[in-house]
Structure formats: C-alpha cells, structure tokens
C-alpha cells in the first residue's frame, strides 16, 4: 500500500481499521470495536480476556487482508472498470470503504461465484452512490447492511435492496436528483462514469473518447453558454449552472463553439456535412451526428432551440441522462 500510486481509493489509518473491523466482525459501528477490544461480551455484559484476545487476532487478520496487494489492486480495478477512472468522480470515501468491505466478504463467501464478485461490488457501489445510502448516519446504515448480509446471504439481500430501484426511481426520482447545480454531485458523477465505461465518444468528435477528457483535464462546457443565458435574462447561477447543461469538450472544440447559442453552433455541425469545412468536431454523416448526440444525451431538436427552450432542454436531457444511467447499471 505504501507504494501504491492510484488515487481512486486513497485510504488512511481510520479507513483501514473501519474496513478490517466491518469485514471480520460484520458490524458497522466503531464503538463496538472499542468494546470488543476491551473484552466486552454483548450478551452477558461482562468483560472477558478471551474476547479481547480473539478480537485482536481477528482484527490483525482483517488488516492483513485489507492491505494484501492483490485484494487492494483488484478492488480498485473493479471501481475503475465501473467507469470511476478519476478521483474527481468519487463522492464518498465511506461508500468506498463499504464497497471494499463487501469485496473482501464476497471473496470469502463460498456461495458466491468468484468471477462475479467484481460485478456485485460494482452494482452495490453504484446503487449506494445513487441512493446516498451511507451519507446520513453511515455507521448505522452499514451496520444494518452487514447484519442483513450475514443473516440472509448477499444475493438475497441484494435482490431485496434493488427493489428500491423501481421504475419510479429511474423515471422520476433520479430525474429530480439530476436537477442540481452541484458540479460534483453523485448523480452527474455516475453519469460521467457511465460515459467512461461505455466508451462513448465526446461531443462532436467520433473516435475521441469521453474518458480521455476526464483523465486529461478536458474543458467543462455549458451547452447553453452561460453568458448567452445571462444576456437573455436567465441570471440565476443555480439555473445556468445546472449539471444537465454541462458536458466535457476538448479545448479546440470548446474554442470553436465559443459563446454561440445552441441553434447556431449545432446547426454548424449539420452544415459541415454539406460544405465539408469541419470547424466543430469531425462528424461526417447525419447518422454519426445522431449517434453522438444520443451518446451524450442531447436531444436532436437542440439545433432549433434558443434560450426560450432552455427549461425544456434541461428536462429532456435529465430524462435522457437518467435513462442512460439505468441502462449502464443494468449492464454491470
């Protein structure tokens, strides 16, 4: 671990203790670890030296499994393979802690097919990120999940938990959650991760992967330019900085787009098919344009839209984004 250069999961001492404890004792509250290290018997309320000794031994074994190079690297690889290829896409360290705990538990679970461990961990991580499972009262939530996993088995419990991801969640709740101006909200980060995992092209550029813009500092671009919206009366920062108004562009494309309204620069992309003068991107057929817009969850109608259509654009794009996230989750 001291030689690990990845920054996707960069744990500290407390992360190591937390995961080792949850993994070996199936409990989520660190105060229980303190009690166990003192030898507390939770049933009789007595303190026994044998319990303290056993706790130290189990915790020690848990720490060694935690820092095992193979375990750690394979877990990080699972998170990256889910599309979270940069630290900027990680919202919650404690959600990662639980995901690593789950990874270690499933490796030891004889009922779990080892080739599917990564997929299960990816699904749980994305589900818990989208639902904010460990954001409020995280220790209580993690303790509850660990106990249920131990009682029911992981696959049964996963099936129960996933029932919360109903059509209402995907079609209404997630669309509402995407109505935010928090640039690093978990919902937009899952959308970016989905774009990376699916290998989608960046806006206007066939063959230029979106993932490269995440890792090499591509430009965050307002699809409806900020100044254009302000000049036309949309001056609320929380409105023009909606995450549904954001995408990543490479620098040359961002410069070519400039401050034009969408109906202008999107029309230029279509007109390039006729004049063959490719100033914005490299899309050379109408089918390529439509696929590129679909990959980036942008309605085709945008080429005719002005600031008057901004609210409609935000709603339509949030729906498209939520649909893409659902499609991505179901393929994990």
C-alpha positions in Angstrom: 0.0 0.0 0.0 2.8 2.4 0.7 4.0 2.1 -2.9 0.5 2.3 -4.4 0.2 5.3 -6.7 -3.5 5.1 -7.5 -5.6 7.9 -6.1 -9.1 6.4 -6.8 -9.1 4.9 -3.3 -6.5 6.6 -1.1 -7.3 5.3 2.4 -5.9 6.5 5.7 -5.5 4.7 9.0 -9.1 5.0 10.0 -10.3 3.6 6.7 -8.1 0.6 7.2 -9.4 0.0 10.7 -13.0 0.5 9.7 -12.9 -1.9 6.8 -10.9 -4.6 8.7 -13.4 -4.4 11.5 -16.6 -4.5 9.3 -15.1 -7.3 7.3 -14.2 -9.5 10.2 -17.0 -8.7 12.6 -19.9 -7.8 10.4 -20.6 -4.8 12.4 -20.6 -1.2 11.3 -20.1 0.9 14.5 -16.6 1.5 15.5 -17.6 2.0 19.2 -18.3 -1.8 19.1 -14.7 -2.4 18.1 -13.6 -0.4 21.2 -15.9 -2.6 23.4 -14.6 -5.8 21.8 -11.0 -4.8 22.3 -11.8 -4.3 25.9 -13.3 -7.8 26.0 -17.0 -6.9 26.2 -19.4 -9.8 25.9 -22.5 -8.2 24.3 -24.8 -10.9 25.6 -23.8 -11.1 29.3 -22.4 -7.5 29.5 -19.3 -9.0 31.1 -15.7 -8.3 30.1 -13.6 -11.4 29.2 -9.9 -11.5 28.4 -10.6 -14.3 25.8 -12.8 -11.9 23.9 -10.2 -9.2 23.8 -7.5 -11.7 22.6 -9.8 -13.1 19.9 -10.7 -9.5 18.8 -7.1 -8.5 18.4 -6.4 -11.7 16.4 -9.3 -11.2 14.1 -8.6 -7.6 13.6 -5.0 -8.3 12.8 -6.1 -10.9 10.2 -8.5 -8.3 8.7 -5.8 -5.7 8.4 -3.6 -8.1 6.6 -6.3 -9.0 4.1 -7.1 -5.3 3.7 -3.5 -4.4 2.8 -3.0 -7.5 0.6 -1.7 -6.2 -2.7 -3.8 -8.5 -4.8 -7.0 -7.7 -2.9 -6.4 -4.0 -2.9 -5.5 -3.7 -6.6 -8.3 -5.9 -7.8 -10.8 -3.8 -5.8 -9.5 -0.6 -7.3 -9.6 -2.2 -10.7 -13.3 -3.1 -10.1 -14.1 0.5 -9.3 -12.2 1.8 -12.3 -13.8 -0.8 -14.6 -17.2 0.6 -13.5 -16.1 3.9 -15.1 -14.9 5.7 -12.0 -11.5 6.3 -13.6 -10.6 9.5 -11.8 -10.7 10.7 -8.2 -12.9 13.6 -9.3 -15.7 11.1 -9.9 -15.6 9.8 -6.3 -18.0 11.4 -3.9 -17.8 9.4 -0.7 -14.8 7.7 0.9 -17.0 5.9 3.3 -19.1 4.4 0.4 -15.8 3.1 -1.0 -14.9 1.7 2.4 -18.1 -0.3 2.4 -17.5 -1.4 -1.2 -14.1 -2.8 -0.2 -15.6 -4.5 2.8 -18.1 -6.1 0.6 -15.4 -7.2 -1.9 -13.4 -8.9 0.9 -16.6 -10.6 2.3 -17.6 -11.9 -1.1 -14.1 -13.3 -1.8 -14.6 -15.5 1.3 -18.2 -16.4 0.6 -18.3 -19.9 -0.8 -21.8 -19.3 -2.2 -20.6 -16.5 -4.5 -19.1 -17.3 -7.9 -15.7 -15.7 -7.8 -15.9 -14.4 -11.4 -18.9 -12.3 -10.4 -17.5 -10.7 -7.2 -16.4 -7.6 -9.1 -19.7 -7.2 -10.8 -21.6 -7.4 -7.5 -19.3 -4.9 -5.9 -19.7 -2.5 -8.8 -23.5 -2.8 -8.6 -23.6 -2.2 -4.9 -21.2 0.8 -5.1 -23.2 2.5 -7.9 -26.5 1.7 -6.1 -25.3 3.1 -2.8 -23.9 6.2 -4.6 -27.1 6.9 -6.4 -29.3 6.5 -3.3 -26.9 8.2 -0.8 -27.0 5.0 1.3 -24.1 5.9 3.5 -24.3 9.7 3.6 -26.7 10.2 6.5 -25.9 8.1 9.7 -23.4 6.0 7.7 -22.4 3.7 10.6 -26.0 2.8 11.4 -26.7 2.1 7.7 -23.5 0.0 7.3 -24.2 -1.9 10.5 -27.7 -2.7 9.2 -26.5 -3.9 5.8 -23.7 -6.1 7.3 -26.1 -7.8 9.6 -28.7 -8.4 6.9 -26.0 -9.8 4.5 -24.9 -12.2 7.3 -28.4 -13.3 8.1 -29.8 -13.6 4.6 -26.9 -14.1 2.3 -25.6 -11.4 -0.1 -27.6 -12.4 -3.2 -30.9 -12.5 -1.4 -30.3 -9.2 0.3 -29.1 -7.5 -2.9 -32.3 -8.6 -4.6 -34.3 -7.0 -1.8 -32.3 -3.8 -1.8 -32.6 -3.4 -5.6 -36.4 -3.4 -5.3 -36.0 0.2 -4.3 -34.6 0.9 -7.8 -38.1 0.8 -9.2 -39.4 2.5 -12.4 -40.4 5.4 -10.2 -36.8 5.8 -9.0 -35.3 5.7 -12.6 -38.0 7.7 -14.3 -38.9 10.3 -11.6 -36.6 10.3 -8.6 -33.4 10.2 -10.5 -34.6 12.8 -13.0 -35.3 15.1 -10.0 -32.0 14.4 -8.3 -30.3 15.5 -11.5 -31.9 18.9 -11.1 -28.9 20.3 -9.3 -26.1 22.8 -9.9 -23.7 20.9 -7.6 -20.9 20.2 -10.1 -19.6 17.1 -8.3 -23.0 15.7 -7.3 -23.0 11.9 -7.1 -25.6 11.7 -9.9 -23.7 13.6 -12.5 -20.5 11.7 -11.5 -22.3 8.4 -12.1 -23.4 9.7 -15.5 -19.8 10.6 -16.3 -18.7 7.2 -15.1 -21.3 5.5 -17.3 -20.0 7.5 -20.3 -16.4 6.3 -19.5 -17.4 2.7 -19.0 -19.5 2.6 -22.2 -16.6 4.0 -24.2 -18.7 6.8 -25.5 -17.2 9.5 -27.8 -17.0 13.1 -26.6 -19.4 15.6 -28.1 -18.9 16.3 -31.8 -15.8 14.0 -32.0 -16.0 10.5 -33.4 -13.2 8.4 -32.1 -12.3 10.8 -29.3 -13.3 9.1 -26.1 -15.1 10.9 -23.3 -12.9 9.1 -20.8 -9.8 10.9 -22.1 -11.3 14.2 -21.3 -11.9 13.1 -17.7 -8.3 12.0 -17.2 -6.6 14.7 -19.2 -8.5 17.8 -18.0 -10.9 18.4 -20.8 -13.0 21.6 -20.6 -16.4 21.6 -18.9 -18.6 23.4 -21.3 -22.1 24.9 -20.9 -24.2 23.5 -23.7 -26.3 26.7 -23.4 -23.4 29.2 -22.9 -23.5 30.9 -19.5 -23.1 34.4 -20.8 -25.7 33.8 -23.5 -28.3 32.8 -20.8 -27.4 35.7 -18.6 -27.7 38.2 -21.5 -31.2 36.8 -22.2 -32.5 37.1 -18.6 -31.5 33.8 -17.1 -29.3 35.2 -14.4 -29.8 32.7 -11.6 -26.5 30.8 -11.1 -28.3 27.8 -9.9 -30.2 27.8 -13.2 -27.5 28.3 -15.8 -25.1 26.0 -13.9 -27.5 23.1 -13.9 -25.5 19.9 -14.4 -27.8 18.9 -17.2 -26.3 22.0 -19.0 -22.7 20.6 -18.7 -20.6 18.4 -20.9 -16.9 17.9 -21.4 -15.2 19.1 -24.6 -11.7 19.1 -25.8 -10.1 22.5 -25.9 -10.2 23.0 -29.8 -13.9 22.1 -29.9 -14.6 24.3 -26.9 -12.9 27.3 -28.6 -14.7 26.6 -31.9 -18.1 26.5 -30.2 -17.3 29.8 -28.4 -20.3 31.7 -27.0 -22.8 30.9 -29.7 -26.3 29.8 -28.9 -27.1 26.1 -29.4 -29.2 26.7 -32.5 -26.2 28.4 -34.1 -23.3 26.0 -33.3 -25.3 22.8 -33.6 -26.6 23.9 -37.0 -23.0 24.5 -38.0 -22.3 20.8 -37.2 -25.1 19.8 -39.6 -24.0 22.3 -42.2 -20.5 20.9 -42.2 -21.9 17.8 -43.9 -22.6 20.0 -46.9 -19.7 22.4 -47.0 -17.1 19.8 -45.8 -15.4 22.5 -43.7 -15.1 20.8 -40.4 -14.6 23.6 -37.8 -16.5 21.9 -34.9 -15.6 18.3 -34.5 -15.3 15.6 -37.1 -18.8 14.1 -37.6 -19.2 13.4 -41.3 -22.7 11.8 -41.6 -26.1 12.6 -40.2 -26.2 9.1 -38.6 -22.9 9.9 -36.9 -24.3 13.2 -35.5 -27.5 11.5 -34.2 -25.5 8.7 -32.5 -23.1 11.2 -31.0 -26.0 13.3 -29.6 -27.6 10.1 -28.3 -24.3 9.1 -26.6 -24.1 12.5 -24.9 -27.8 12.6 -24.1 -28.6 15.7 -26.1 -32.0 16.0 -27.9 -31.7 16.3 -31.7 -34.1 19.2 -31.6 -31.4 21.4 -30.0 -30.3 22.6 -33.4 -33.6 24.7 -33.4 -33.5 25.8 -29.8 -32.8 29.2 -28.2 -32.9 30.4 -24.6 -36.7 30.2 -24.8 -36.3 26.4 -24.9 -33.8 26.2 -22.0 -36.2 24.7 -19.5 -37.4 22.1 -22.0 -33.8 21.2 -22.8 -32.9 20.7 -19.1 -35.9 18.4 -18.5 -35.3 16.4 -21.7 -31.6 16.0 -21.0 -32.2 14.9 -17.4 -34.6 12.2 -18.6 -32.1 11.0 -21.2 -29.3 11.0 -18.6 -31.4 9.0 -16.1 -32.2 6.5 -18.9 -28.5 6.1 -19.7 -27.6 5.6 -16.0 -30.3 2.9 -15.7 -29.0 1.2 -18.9 -25.4 1.4 -17.5 -26.4 0.0 -14.1 -28.3 -2.9 -15.5 -25.2 -4.0 -17.5 -22.9 -4.0 -14.5 
